[in-house]
Amino acid sequence: MAVVQALALVLVNIIFYFLFGCAIHMRSIRRISDGAESTGSMGEPETMSLTRTVFAGFFFYYLVFTVCCIGVTLKWRPLHVLTRMWIGVLVIVSLTGIIRGWKLCKPAVKKALSYVSKNRRMFIIIGVIFAAFAATVLISYQFTLDASFYVGNVTTSLQTDTLNIYDPFTGDWQDHFEMRYFFATFPMNDAVMCSLFRIHPLLWCKITMAATAMLLTFMVLYMLGRRFFDDDAGKICLFLLFSSVANFFMITIYTTSTFLTTRNYEGKCLLGNVVLPGILYLYTELLDDVKDRRAWLTLLLVALGSPVLSSSSNMLVPAMIGVTMIPLALIRKDIWVIPKSVICMIPGIALTGIYILYVKNIIVFYTYQR
């Protein structure tokens, strides 16, 4: 029964991401073909993209959470205070998402169902590929040091009703917050959700978040496949199949496959398999229309929300933006791509600077009032 609850909470996660995406839904002025729910061009009725809404909502969700979490942490308040605050945020943002997205959601769902009906075989094949991939990964044994840290950090936070104050390996009190994890509040969200849904951290991390990460990964790959292969159902299925095979047979320390298949409930898994491919997806959108305001705002949202997942994003996200946007500026011959890209790089660069100051003992956040 506990496993069923853990799997059911995967859907709850996706619903929250979708509602957060609806709350900040931005109208587009051009046709976007990232999902069955493509938008209309200027002057035509517009529907939202379900996949893109979940994608944007995912980053908005964690951005809002980290603002709440850091505020509570700096006030040295306990975990249950953050949990109560987050319940209020979830209610407010979800209601906002329902109100804002209601009119656009109905036609979007209708279009999505129509698309699924026309491509029934493709979605059956994708479902089988995902089910086989997820089942194989979820039943595997994971024994890395980081695996122990992520589950241990959530468990320690719940048992002590604190936020990043006790070392999850030793249980020792820490007199200052480790800056490597201070802004990467992803595990603290796990602790809050465990407290909220009364689920054991081991089940939440190794089933709910692992399955959520894999589902988001397949969603982004599907979005990329539709753009790469001009909505060719057969090619999209082959793309997802070959991606899954590559992930199974490329498990090394140099690939993101390691995180997707063995460390799938860690923030680095989402960074490597959702964030960076997501930036590539946005790059393909900007290739179509370099002035697409919604794509640029989504890219900024990714830059702001990704540091929550892992501190590694502070370096990798600016680097990914740089290697994609410089070619974009040259291809489209638009100099304004550079300053827009730099703005999106600022969050990661700024947090990297803060970490350097922490290492130099210039900035230190203590776990007690001095």
C-alpha positions in Angstrom: 0.0 0.0 0.0 2.9 2.4 0.8 4.4 1.8 -2.6 1.0 2.6 -4.3 0.9 5.8 -2.3 4.4 6.7 -3.4 3.6 6.0 -7.1 0.3 8.0 -6.8 2.3 11.0 -5.4 4.2 11.1 -8.8 0.9 12.3 -10.3 0.5 14.8 -7.5 3.9 16.3 -8.3 3.1 16.6 -12.0 -0.3 18.3 -11.1 1.5 20.8 -8.9 4.0 21.6 -11.6 1.2 22.0 -14.1 -0.7 24.4 -11.8 2.4 26.4 -11.1 2.9 26.6 -14.8 -0.7 27.8 -15.4 -0.2 30.5 -12.7 2.6 32.1 -14.8 1.3 31.1 -18.2 2.6 33.6 -20.8 0.8 34.1 -24.1 2.8 33.6 -27.2 2.7 35.6 -30.4 3.6 32.7 -32.7 2.9 29.1 -33.4 4.9 26.7 -31.2 4.8 23.0 -32.0 6.3 21.5 -28.8 3.2 19.5 -28.0 -0.2 18.5 -29.3 -1.5 21.7 -27.8 0.4 24.1 -30.1 -0.4 27.8 -29.8 -2.0 29.9 -32.4 -0.3 32.6 -34.3 -1.0 36.3 -33.8 -4.6 37.1 -34.1 -5.7 33.4 -33.6 -7.2 31.9 -30.5 -4.5 30.4 -28.3 -4.3 27.2 -26.3 -1.6 26.3 -23.9 1.0 23.6 -24.4 0.5 21.0 -21.6 4.1 19.7 -21.8 5.6 23.2 -21.9 3.4 24.3 -19.0 4.6 21.4 -16.8 8.2 22.3 -17.8 7.9 25.9 -16.8 5.9 25.1 -13.7 8.5 22.7 -12.5 11.1 25.5 -12.3 8.7 28.1 -10.9 7.7 25.6 -8.2 11.3 25.1 -7.0 12.1 28.8 -7.3 9.2 29.8 -5.1 10.1 27.0 -2.7 13.7 28.0 -2.3 12.6 31.6 -1.5 10.4 30.3 1.2 13.0 27.9 2.5 15.9 30.3 2.6 13.7 32.9 4.5 12.7 30.3 7.1 16.3 29.0 7.4 17.8 32.4 7.9 15.3 33.0 10.7 16.4 29.6 12.3 12.8 28.4 12.3 11.9 24.6 12.3 10.8 22.4 9.5 7.2 22.4 10.5 7.0 26.1 10.0 8.2 25.8 6.5 5.7 23.0 5.9 2.8 25.1 7.0 4.0 28.0 4.9 4.4 25.7 1.9 0.8 24.4 2.3 -0.4 28.0 2.1 1.7 28.7 -1.0 0.5 25.5 -2.7 -3.1 26.5 -2.1 -2.7 30.1 -3.3 -0.6 29.2 -6.4 -2.8 26.2 -7.3 -6.0 28.3 -7.1 -4.3 31.0 -9.2 -3.3 28.4 -11.7 -6.8 27.0 -11.9 -8.3 30.4 -12.4 -5.7 31.5 -15.0 -5.5 28.3 -16.9 -9.2 27.2 -16.9 -10.2 28.7 -20.2 -6.9 27.7 -22.0 -6.7 24.3 -20.4 -10.0 22.9 -21.8 -9.1 23.4 -25.5 -5.6 22.3 -24.7 -6.8 19.0 -23.3 -9.2 18.6 -26.2 -6.4 19.0 -28.7 -4.1 16.7 -26.7 -6.7 14.0 -26.6 -7.3 14.4 -30.3 -3.5 14.1 -31.0 -3.2 11.0 -28.8 -6.2 9.4 -30.6 -4.5 10.1 -34.0 -1.1 8.7 -32.7 -2.4 5.9 -30.5 0.3 3.5 -31.5 3.1 6.0 -30.8 1.9 6.6 -27.3 1.4 2.9 -26.6 5.0 2.3 -27.7 6.3 5.3 -25.7 4.3 4.0 -22.6 5.9 0.5 -23.0 9.4 2.0 -23.3 8.9 4.2 -20.3 7.3 1.4 -18.2 10.2 -1.0 -19.0 12.8 1.7 -18.3 11.2 2.9 -15.0 10.6 -0.7 -13.7 14.2 -1.7 -14.4 15.6 1.4 -12.7 13.2 1.5 -9.7 13.9 -2.1 -8.6 17.7 -1.6 -8.9 19.8 -1.4 -5.8 21.6 2.0 -5.2 24.5 2.2 -2.8 26.4 5.4 -3.6 27.5 7.8 -0.9 25.3 10.6 -2.3 22.4 8.2 -2.3 22.8 7.9 1.5 23.2 11.6 1.9 20.0 12.5 0.1 17.8 10.1 2.0 19.7 10.7 5.2 19.4 14.5 4.9 15.6 14.2 4.5 15.3 11.7 7.3 17.5 13.8 9.7 15.5 17.0 8.9 12.2 15.2 9.7 13.5 13.6 12.9 15.1 16.8 14.3 12.5 19.2 12.8 15.3 21.4 11.4 16.7 22.6 8.1 20.2 21.5 7.2 21.5 22.0 10.7 22.6 18.4 11.5 25.1 16.3 9.5 23.0 13.4 8.0 26.0 11.0 8.2 27.0 11.5 11.8 24.1 13.4 13.4 26.5 16.0 14.7 25.3 19.6 15.0 26.9 22.0 12.5 27.6 25.6 13.7 27.2 27.0 10.1 25.3 26.1 7.0 27.3 24.3 4.3 27.0 26.7 1.4 27.1 23.9 -1.1 23.7 22.9 0.0 22.3 26.2 1.4 20.7 27.4 -1.9 20.2 23.8 -3.3 17.0 23.3 -1.2 15.8 20.3 -3.3 16.2 17.8 -0.3 14.3 20.2 2.0 11.3 20.1 -0.4 11.5 16.3 -0.1 11.4 16.7 3.7 8.4 19.1 3.5 6.5 16.8 1.2 7.3 13.7 3.4 5.9 15.7 6.4 2.9 16.9 4.4 1.9 13.5 3.0 3.1 11.4 5.9 5.3 9.2 3.7 8.6 7.6 4.6 11.7 9.4 3.1 13.0 6.2 1.6 9.7 5.7 -0.3 9.5 9.4 -1.3 13.0 9.7 -2.6 13.6 6.3 -4.2 10.1 5.8 -5.7 8.2 9.1 -5.9 11.1 11.5 -6.9 12.9 8.8 -8.9 9.8 8.2 -11.0 9.1 11.9 -11.3 12.6 12.5 -12.6 12.3 9.8 -15.2 8.8 11.0 -16.3 10.1 14.6 -16.7 13.1 13.3 -18.6 10.9 11.4 -21.1 8.7 14.5 -21.4 11.6 16.7 -22.4 13.0 14.0 -24.8 9.5 13.8 -26.3 9.4 17.6 -26.7 12.8 17.5 -28.4 11.8 14.6 -30.6 8.8 16.5 -31.9 10.9 19.4 -32.9 13.8 17.3 -34.3 11.7 15.0 -36.4 8.9 17.4 -37.5 6.2 15.5 -35.5 6.9 12.1 -37.3 5.5 9.6 -34.8 7.8 6.7 -35.9 10.9 8.7 -35.6 9.9 10.1 -32.2 9.4 6.5 -30.9 12.8 5.5 -32.3 14.4 8.6 -30.7 13.0 7.7 -27.3 13.9 4.0 -27.7 17.5 4.8 -28.7 17.7 7.4 -25.9 16.7 4.7 -23.4 19.1 2.2 -24.8 21.9 4.8 -24.7 21.1 5.5 -21.1 21.3 1.8 -20.1 24.6 1.2 -21.9 26.4 4.5 -21.2 26.4 4.4 -17.4 29.8 6.1 -16.6 30.9 9.0 -14.4 31.1 11.1 -17.6 27.4 10.8 -18.6 24.1 11.9 -17.3 22.9 8.2 -17.6 24.6 7.4 -14.3 22.2 9.8 -12.5 19.1 8.8 -14.5 19.6 5.1 -13.9 21.3 4.9 -10.5 20.9 8.3 -8.7 17.6 9.3 -10.1 16.2 11.0 -7.0 19.1 13.5 -6.7 19.1 17.1 -7.9 22.0 16.3 -10.3 19.7 13.8 -12.2 17.2 16.6 -12.9 20.1 18.9 -13.8 21.6 16.6 -16.4 18.4 15.1 -17.8 15.8 17.8 -17.6 17.5 21.2 -17.2 20.3 21.0 -19.8 18.1 19.2 -22.5 15.4 21.8 -21.6 17.8 24.6 -22.5 18.5 22.8 -25.8 14.8 22.7 -26.4 14.4 26.4 -25.8 17.4 27.0 -28.1 15.5 25.2 -30.9 12.5 27.5 -30.2 14.6 30.6 -30.4 16.1 29.3 -33.7 12.6 29.6 -35.1 12.0 33.1 -33.6 14.9 34.8 -31.9 12.5 37.4 -30.5 10.1 34.9 -28.9 9.5 36.6 -25.5 8.0 33.6 -23.9 11.1 31.4 -24.7 13.4 34.0 -23.3 11.4 34.3 -20.1 11.2 30.6 -19.7 15.0 30.4 -20.1 15.4 33.0 -17.3 13.0 30.9 -15.2 15.2 27.9 -15.8 18.3 29.8 -14.8 16.6 31.0 -11.6 15.0 27.6 -10.7 17.8 25.2 -11.5 20.2 26.2 -8.7 17.6 24.8 -6.3 18.2 21.3 -7.7 22.0 21.2 -7.4 24.8 23.6 -6.8 26.4 22.1 -9.9 23.9 24.1 -12.0 25.7 27.3 -10.9 28.4 26.5 -13.4 26.7 24.2 -15.9 23.7 26.2 -16.7 25.6 29.4 -17.6 28.0 27.2 -19.7 25.0 25.6 -21.5 23.4 28.9 -22.2 26.7 30.2 -23.5 27.4 27.3 -25.9 23.9 27.5 -27.4 23.2 31.2 -27.5 26.5 32.3 -29.1 25.7 30.2 -32.2 22.2 31.5 -32.0 23.5 35.1 -32.2 25.7 34.2 -35.2 23.0 32.2 -37.1 20.3 34.8 -36.6 22.6 37.8 -36.8 21.0 39.4 -33.8 23.4 41.1 -31.4 20.7 41.4 -28.7 20.9 37.6 -28.1 24.2 38.2 -26.2 22.9 40.6 -23.5 19.7 38.5 -23.0 21.8 35.4 -22.6 24.1 37.2 -20.1 21.1 38.2 -18.0 20.1 34.5 -17.9 23.6 33.5 -16.8 23.7 36.0 -13.9 21.9 33.8 -11.3 24.4 30.9 -11.6 27.4 33.2 -11.8 26.3 35.2 -8.7 25.8 32.0 -6.7 29.2 30.7 -7.8 30.7 34.0 -6.5 28.9 33.5 -3.2 30.3 30.0 -2.8 33.8 31.3 -3.5 33.3 34.0 -0.8 32.2 31.2 1.6 35.3 29.1 0.8 37.4 32.2 1.6 35.5 32.5 4.9 34.1 35.9 3.9 30.4 35.0 3.9 29.2 32.5 6.5 25.6 31.8 7.5 25.5 30.4 11.1 23.0 28.0 12.4 22.4 30.1 15.6 22.0 33.7 16.5 25.3 35.4 17.3 
